[in-house]
Structure formats: C-alpha cells, structure tokens
Amino acid sequence: DAIGQDHAKTFVARCQLGEQQAEGRGGSRRAAEQQAAERLHELLLGN
C-alpha cells in the first residue's frame, strides 16, 4: 500500500508468519518491506 501525495508517498508493507505479523513503512516499497521483515524477525527472536 502507499499513502500520501504523489510527490511524498509513504509505502506500507506487512509481513506475517503464522500468527505473528509486523508492519513497516518507508519512502520506497523495498524499504517498507525490509522494515517489516526486520520487525517480524525481532518479534520472533523476542528482542
């Protein structure tokens, strides 16, 4: 998903594994996906 005006979009990505899920936001789709994956990884490790 993307939110905001065309010149300043914020991309939103969600990552889920089983019942655990995390959301990431960034200035690009890739950055949002990376943040979501990192947050899910931290959740799974309990950090």
DAHU-V349967 format. One record per backbone hydrogen bond with DSSP energy under -1.0 kcal/mol. CO is the residue of the C=O (numbers start at 1). NH is the residue of the N-H. Records with the same first field share a line. If there is no record, write none. Layout:
CO = NH + NH
This chain:
1 = 12
3 = 10
5 = 8
10 = 3
11 = 26
13 = 24
15 = 22
17 = 20
20 = 17
22 = 15
24 = 13
26 = 11
28 = 32
29 = 33
30 = 34
31 = 35
32 = 36
33 = 37
34 = 38
35 = 39
36 = 40
37 = 41
38 = 42
39 = 43
40 = 44
41 = 45
42 = 46 + 47
